[in-house]
Amino acid sequence: MSDTRRTKVLIIGSGPAGYTAGVYASRAMLEPILVQGIEPGGQLTTTTEVENWPGDTEVQGPDLMVRMEAHAKAMGTEIIGDIITSLDLDTRPYKAHGDSGTVYEADAIILATGARAKWLGLPSEEKFKGFGVSACATCDGFFYRNQEIVVVGGGNTAVEEALFLTNFASKVTLIHRRDELRAEKILQDRLFKNPKIEMLWDHGLEEVTGTENPLGVEGVRVRNVKTGEVTEIPAKGVFIAIGHAPANELVKDKLETHMGGYVVTKPDSTETSIPGVFAAGDLTDHKYRQAVTSAGMGCMAALEAERWLAEQDLDEGKDETEPLGYGAPVEPAAE
Ligand SMILES: Cc1cc2nc3c(=O)[nH]c(=O)nc-3n(C[C@H](O)[C@H](O)[C@H](O)COP(=O)(O)OP(=O)(O)OC[C@H]3O[C@@H](n4cnc5c(N)ncnc54)[C@H](O)[C@@H]3O)c2cc1C
């Protein structure tokens, strides 16, 4: 028998966007329910050092996410280990069907299901993830000062990552399976002019090689797709830059998306094309994809959900108070 849970705000996702939305929605007395999904804590649980979270010079990704969860819980967010398998956004209250059998009914929904970097699927890539293999130059480039690194890919992401990595690395080799790049011409011009970047055309990554103890990357084995010849390239870092995929499965047929599936939000807002449904974090952000920007959008989504819910109440004549955004009722100004 299925169980039904009713909430004013349902938050789907437990990365920085979801937990921050939880903190703000709780402080606005909305008593939110947050469903964690298959990866409690989100993408940062798959990395080690995070050096760009304000307030922490260095923090382990999983530790940071445990703290965020505890923070959201302490403020009053009910955190549930479940996965949403489908959404019904045609009528209000909106309904989210949980894998557990629970149906979550919500007046407003904050989608914070994140995104995933695309990977090549090599066993050695998996083995060295977080130990020299990365999909985020902004996050990890700093660890490769004056070292040689390779970037794999041929689109805008790969070229942008390669250019960015020249700020740190002594040499960047861009490995691409074809003999021309798909990236925009202006980016290609910058790439070809950069003395630190070497192109390796017509090559595919076969294997990441490195040490066992400690686990660390020492190079890559690449194969020429035309001749079959295998070459080894020394490198301390390997950046896989073949794109990202937003986790939009729940809403791709329901909400407007763009740029390869990212949920469209109104300018300077987290409002989606359905009233009362807000989107925050990597699910909607094809540009920055950072923990701090995701957290910022989680905050925006909660404040916007609060305001939207108050407007619904006003429409129905239930509540005449104006929300402040911080959970406190507005006192009438003294005359
Ligand atoms: C290896 C790695 C290292 C990184 N390092 C840094 C760094 O140093 N600094 C930095 O700022 N950023 C870093 N990032 C990027 C950062 O992790 C992301 O920008 C951030 O986590 C995005 O947060 P989010 O809340 O949007 O989503 P995510 O963190 O992607 O979380 C998505 C959440 O949604 C949940 N979910 C998905 N589908 C469902 C569903 N159907 N039902 C319920 N829940 C669902 C998942 O379980 C997960 O909890 C790194 C990313 C990776 C992969």
The ligand as an SDF file (V2000), in Angstrom:
LIG
                    3D

 53 58  0  0  0  0  0  0  0  0999 V2000
   34.7890   15.0040   -9.1040 C   0  0  0  0  0  0  0  0  0  0  0  0
   34.1650   16.3650   -8.9110 C   0  0  0  0  0  0  0  0  0  0  0  0
   34.8620   17.3370   -8.2460 C   0  0  0  0  0  0  0  0  0  0  0  0
   34.2930   18.5880   -8.0590 C   0  0  0  0  0  0  0  0  0  0  0  0
   34.9860   19.5360   -7.3640 N   0  0  0  0  0  0  0  0  0  0  0  0
   34.4220   20.7340   -7.1340 C   0  0  0  0  0  0  0  0  0  0  0  0
   35.1150   21.7190   -6.3750 C   0  0  0  0  0  0  0  0  0  0  0  0
   36.2530   21.5130   -5.9530 O   0  0  0  0  0  0  0  0  0  0  0  0
   34.4850   22.9100   -6.1690 N   0  0  0  0  0  0  0  0  0  0  0  0
   33.2260   23.1820   -6.6610 C   0  0  0  0  0  0  0  0  0  0  0  0
   32.6930   24.2660   -6.4050 O   0  0  0  0  0  0  0  0  0  0  0  0
   32.5710   22.2570   -7.3940 N   0  0  0  0  0  0  0  0  0  0  0  0
   33.1170   21.0690   -7.6360 C   0  0  0  0  0  0  0  0  0  0  0  0
   32.4600   20.1390   -8.3830 N   0  0  0  0  0  0  0  0  0  0  0  0
   31.1550   20.5130   -8.9480 C   0  0  0  0  0  0  0  0  0  0  0  0
   30.0860   20.4240   -7.8590 C   0  0  0  0  0  0  0  0  0  0  0  0
   30.1590   19.1710   -7.2390 O   0  0  0  0  0  0  0  0  0  0  0  0
   28.7060   20.6450   -8.4790 C   0  0  0  0  0  0  0  0  0  0  0  0
   28.6730   21.8970   -9.1340 O   0  0  0  0  0  0  0  0  0  0  0  0
   27.6230   20.6260   -7.4000 C   0  0  0  0  0  0  0  0  0  0  0  0
   27.6800   19.4400   -6.6360 O   0  0  0  0  0  0  0  0  0  0  0  0
   26.2370   20.7420   -8.0210 C   0  0  0  0  0  0  0  0  0  0  0  0
   25.3390   20.7260   -6.9770 O   0  0  0  0  0  0  0  0  0  0  0  0
   23.8110   20.3810   -7.1790 P   0  0  0  0  0  0  0  0  0  0  0  0
   23.1910   20.5490   -5.8470 O   0  0  0  0  0  0  0  0  0  0  0  0
   23.2570   21.1340   -8.3170 O   0  0  0  0  0  0  0  0  0  0  0  0
   23.7500   18.8440   -7.6300 O   0  0  0  0  0  0  0  0  0  0  0  0
   24.5780   17.5280   -7.3380 P   0  0  0  0  0  0  0  0  0  0  0  0
   25.7000   17.7180   -6.4230 O   0  0  0  0  0  0  0  0  0  0  0  0
   24.8180   16.9510   -8.6720 O   0  0  0  0  0  0  0  0  0  0  0  0
   23.4950   16.6560   -6.5820 O   0  0  0  0  0  0  0  0  0  0  0  0
   22.3680   16.1750   -7.2560 C   0  0  0  0  0  0  0  0  0  0  0  0
   21.4980   15.4660   -6.2580 C   0  0  0  0  0  0  0  0  0  0  0  0
   20.2760   15.1110   -6.8810 O   0  0  0  0  0  0  0  0  0  0  0  0
   19.8970   13.8260   -6.4590 C   0  0  0  0  0  0  0  0  0  0  0  0
   18.9700   13.2730   -7.4300 N   0  0  0  0  0  0  0  0  0  0  0  0
   19.1760   13.0850   -8.7600 C   0  0  0  0  0  0  0  0  0  0  0  0
   18.0890   12.4990   -9.3080 N   0  0  0  0  0  0  0  0  0  0  0  0
   17.1930   12.3260   -8.2910 C   0  0  0  0  0  0  0  0  0  0  0  0
   15.9090   11.7330   -8.2200 C   0  0  0  0  0  0  0  0  0  0  0  0
   15.3040   11.2240   -9.2850 N   0  0  0  0  0  0  0  0  0  0  0  0
   15.2940   11.6970   -7.0260 N   0  0  0  0  0  0  0  0  0  0  0  0
   15.8680   12.2340   -5.9450 C   0  0  0  0  0  0  0  0  0  0  0  0
   17.1000   12.8090   -5.9600 N   0  0  0  0  0  0  0  0  0  0  0  0
   17.7490   12.8210   -7.1150 C   0  0  0  0  0  0  0  0  0  0  0  0
   21.2060   13.0750   -6.3350 C   0  0  0  0  0  0  0  0  0  0  0  0
   21.0710   11.9480   -5.4940 O   0  0  0  0  0  0  0  0  0  0  0  0
   22.0760   14.1630   -5.7060 C   0  0  0  0  0  0  0  0  0  0  0  0
   21.9410   14.1430   -4.3320 O   0  0  0  0  0  0  0  0  0  0  0  0
   33.0040   18.8710   -8.5870 C   0  0  0  0  0  0  0  0  0  0  0  0
   32.3020   17.8910   -9.2680 C   0  0  0  0  0  0  0  0  0  0  0  0
   32.8720   16.6350   -9.4300 C   0  0  0  0  0  0  0  0  0  0  0  0
   32.1030   15.5750  -10.1770 C   0  0  0  0  0  0  0  0  0  0  0  0
  1  2  1  0
  2  3  1  0
  2 52  2  0
  3  4  2  0
  4  5  1  0
  4 50  1  0
  5  6  2  0
  6  7  1  0
  6 13  1  0
  7  8  2  0
  7  9  1  0
  9 10  1  0
 10 11  2  0
 10 12  1  0
 12 13  2  0
 13 14  1  0
 14 15  1  0
 14 50  1  0
 15 16  1  0
 16 17  1  0
 16 18  1  0
 18 19  1  0
 18 20  1  0
 20 21  1  0
 20 22  1  0
 22 23  1  0
 23 24  1  0
 24 25  2  0
 24 26  1  0
 24 27  1  0
 27 28  1  0
 28 29  2  0
 28 30  1  0
 28 31  1  0
 31 32  1  0
 32 33  1  0
 33 34  1  0
 33 48  1  0
 34 35  1  0
 35 36  1  0
 35 46  1  0
 36 37  1  0
 36 45  1  0
 37 38  2  0
 38 39  1  0
 39 40  1  0
 39 45  2  0
 40 41  1  0
 40 42  2  0
 42 43  1  0
 43 44  2  0
 44 45  1  0
 46 47  1  0
 46 48  1  0
 48 49  1  0
 50 51  2  0
 51 52  1  0
 52 53  1  0
M  END
$$$$
